Amino acid sequence: MKKLLFVLLFALGSGIHFEAKAQVDVNINLGSQPSWGPAGYDYVDYYYLPDIESYYYVPKKQFIYMGNNGWQFTNALPPKYKGYNLYNGYKVVINSPSPYLSFKTHKIKYAKYKGNHGQSVIAKSKKYTVAKGNSQLRKSVSYQKARPMKAQQFKGNGKGNHQGNGKGKH
């Protein structure tokens, strides 16, 4: 342990540079979200629709609603909701498995969104575009290429906080 510490201190003191590589893990399912979904989310598992007390499962494009025999999974809204406008109704994004099992909690927690029609949807957002002849949504994103960092840039403040000294670029 002492040898490793000595080698690191020597390397820092002698100007030897270390390179750090950054790895980015991005999970996006924007292309599978419906155009009536709320704008601003790159990844969504479920939407809760407070107006009709139902859910929509994005990966399988299924509506989930309470029927006579428990939760029903269908590709379309049931006839009792045929007049519901998915573009105008509020959608709550929920990224947890089987949220309908917490329906009683969601019904109370999100009741304040019933009748709320002010939410921006993907179809009307300038942030997303639909390519001609393609139903896939695309998001304009710019990525900054990771640069190697020199060991000297990792100057801590002596308090266990190793976020740099606040004077250079990070």
C-alpha positions in Angstrom: 0.0 0.0 0.0 2.8 2.4 0.9 4.6 1.5 -2.4 1.4 2.4 -4.4 1.0 5.7 -2.6 4.7 6.5 -3.2 4.4 5.7 -6.9 1.3 7.9 -7.3 2.8 10.8 -5.4 6.0 10.5 -7.5 4.1 10.4 -10.7 2.1 13.5 -9.8 5.2 15.3 -8.7 7.2 14.5 -11.8 4.6 15.6 -14.3 3.5 12.2 -15.6 0.1 12.5 -17.1 -2.7 10.0 -16.6 -5.6 9.7 -18.9 -9.2 9.1 -17.8 -11.8 7.7 -20.2 -15.4 8.5 -19.8 -18.2 6.0 -20.6 -21.7 7.2 -21.2 -24.7 4.8 -20.9 -27.7 6.3 -22.5 -31.1 4.5 -22.5 -33.6 6.0 -25.0 -36.9 4.8 -26.2 -38.1 8.0 -27.7 -38.9 6.4 -31.1 -41.4 4.0 -29.4 -43.3 6.7 -27.5 -46.6 7.8 -29.0 -46.8 11.3 -30.5 -49.5 12.1 -27.9 -47.0 11.4 -25.1 -45.6 14.3 -23.0 -42.6 16.1 -24.5 -39.2 16.1 -22.7 -38.7 12.4 -21.8 -36.1 10.3 -23.6 -37.2 7.2 -21.8 -40.6 6.1 -20.5 -42.0 2.8 -19.3 -45.6 3.9 -18.4 -47.9 6.8 -18.6 -50.7 7.2 -16.0 -53.7 8.9 -17.5 -55.5 10.5 -14.5 -58.6 11.6 -16.5 -59.5 8.0 -17.3 -57.6 6.3 -14.4 -55.7 4.1 -16.8 -52.1 3.4 -17.8 -50.3 3.1 -21.1 -47.3 0.7 -21.4 -44.9 2.2 -23.9 -42.8 -0.8 -24.9 -45.8 -2.9 -25.8 -48.0 -0.1 -26.9 -50.8 -1.3 -24.5 -53.5 0.5 -22.6 -54.1 -0.9 -19.1 -57.4 -0.2 -17.4 -59.6 -1.7 -14.8 -62.3 -3.9 -16.2 -64.9 -6.3 -14.8 -62.3 -9.0 -14.3 -59.3 -6.9 -13.1 -56.7 -5.1 -15.1 -57.2 -5.4 -18.9 -54.3 -5.0 -21.4 -55.4 -3.9 -24.8 -54.0 -2.1 -27.9 -56.8 0.4 -27.9 -58.8 2.3 -25.3 -62.1 0.5 -24.4 -65.4 1.8 -25.9 -66.3 3.7 -22.7 -63.3 6.0 -23.3 -63.7 6.3 -27.1 -64.2 10.1 -26.9 -61.1 10.7 -24.8 -58.5 12.9 -26.5 -55.1 11.5 -25.7 -53.4 14.7 -27.0 -55.2 16.9 -24.5 -55.2 14.7 -21.4 -52.4 14.9 -18.8 -49.9 12.1 -18.7 -47.8 11.2 -15.7 -44.5 9.4 -16.5 -43.9 6.4 -14.3 -40.7 4.3 -14.7 -41.3 1.5 -12.3 -42.6 -2.0 -13.0 -46.3 -2.8 -12.9 -47.4 0.7 -11.6 -51.1 -0.4 -11.9 -50.5 -2.4 -8.7 -50.2 1.0 -7.0 -53.3 2.4 -8.6 -54.9 3.4 -5.3 -51.9 5.6 -4.5 -51.7 7.0 -8.0 -55.4 7.8 -8.1 -55.0 10.0 -5.0 -51.5 11.4 -5.7 -52.3 12.5 -9.3 -56.0 13.5 -8.9 -54.9 17.1 -9.2 -54.0 16.6 -12.8 -57.5 15.6 -13.8 -58.8 18.1 -16.4 -55.3 19.6 -16.8 -54.8 20.2 -20.6 -51.7 22.4 -20.5 -49.1 19.7 -21.0 -46.9 19.8 -24.1 -46.9 16.7 -26.3 -44.2 15.2 -28.5 -46.2 15.9 -31.7 -46.3 19.7 -31.0 -42.7 20.0 -29.6 -40.0 21.7 -31.6 -37.5 19.4 -29.8 -38.6 16.4 -31.7 -39.1 15.7 -35.4 -40.7 13.0 -37.5 -38.7 12.1 -40.6 -40.8 12.0 -43.8 -42.0 8.5 -44.6 -40.9 7.4 -41.1 -43.0 7.2 -38.0 -39.9 7.2 -35.8 -39.4 10.3 -33.7 -36.0 11.9 -33.5 -34.5 14.2 -30.9 -31.9 16.8 -31.8 -29.0 16.0 -29.4 -25.5 17.2 -29.4 -22.8 15.2 -27.7 -19.5 16.5 -26.4 -16.6 14.2 -27.1 -14.8 13.1 -23.9 -11.3 14.4 -23.7 -8.5 12.8 -21.7 -7.9 14.6 -18.4 -4.5 15.2 -16.9 -3.8 14.0 -13.4 -3.2 17.5 -12.2 -6.8 18.4 -12.9 -7.9 16.2 -10.1 -6.9 18.5 -7.2 -9.2 17.8 -4.2 -10.1 20.3 -1.6 -8.7 18.1 1.2 -12.2 17.3 2.5 -12.8 14.2 0.4 -14.5 16.2 -2.4 -12.7 15.4 -5.6 -14.6 17.6 -8.0 -11.7 19.8 -9.0 -10.5 23.1 -7.7 -13.2 25.2 -9.3 -10.7 27.1 -11.4 -10.4 25.0 -14.6 -12.7 23.4 -17.1 -14.2 20.2 -15.9 
